[in-house]
Amino acid sequence: MYALVEILGKQYKAEEGKSIQVDLVKAEVGGTVTYDSVLAVVKEDEVKFGAPYVEGASIVATLESNIKDDKVRVYKFRRRKGYRRTQGHRQQYSILKIEKINA
């Protein structure tokens, strides 16, 4: 069984016992987070789609850790003008372990 869930404006496939990487979630590491914005629930023989969300469905997940992605360098350059700018960015992510899918 799996579910399609919307977390912070993006859609993810959530399966019980698996971990997903999402944008940074403001919560305690080791704490539980519940999401009610379930778009679809797929069991072996039946599929439930929401309009836009499935009523009564939710996802319970545990926040395992917060991580940073690799650094991305942004380089701006204008030829013959002496203009050069370098900027770096590291995106932050959270690792969520899906504990239960309530359908």
PALO-172104 format. One record per residue (C-alpha): x, y, z. Coordinates in steps of 0.25 Angstrom, whole numbers, plus 5000, padded with zeros to 4 digits. Each point is the difference from the previous one (the first is absolute). Example, Ala and Ser with C-alpha at 12.3 -4.5 7.8 and 13.67 -1.06 7.14 Angstrom:
BEGIN
504949825031500650144998
# end
This chain:
BEGIN
500050005000500550144997499450144999500350134993500250115010500250154998501050065009500450145000499450024986500749884993499549864998500749875005499749855000499949955014500249855004499949955014501449975006500750084989500750145001499850124991500850124998499250135001500350155001500350055014498949975010499950095013499949895011500949935010500949894995499449875005498650065001498849954993499350084989498649984994499650044986498550004996500250054985500049864994499750004985499849854998500149875007500349874993499849865006500149874993498750004993499450145003500450144997499450125007500250144993499750135007499350134995501050065003500349915013499549875005499150025012500449945013501449964994501350045007501549975000500749985013501550024999501350015009501050114997501349925000501050114997500350144993501050004989500750094990500249974985501350034993500450144997499550064987500950114995499350124993501050084991499650134993500950064989499950114990501150004990500950124998499450075012500849955012498749945006500149875007499249955012500049865007499049965009499749865007498849935005499749885008498649955000499449945013499249875000499349925011500049855000498649945004499749865003498649964997499449935012498549984996499150034989498650025006499049984988
# end
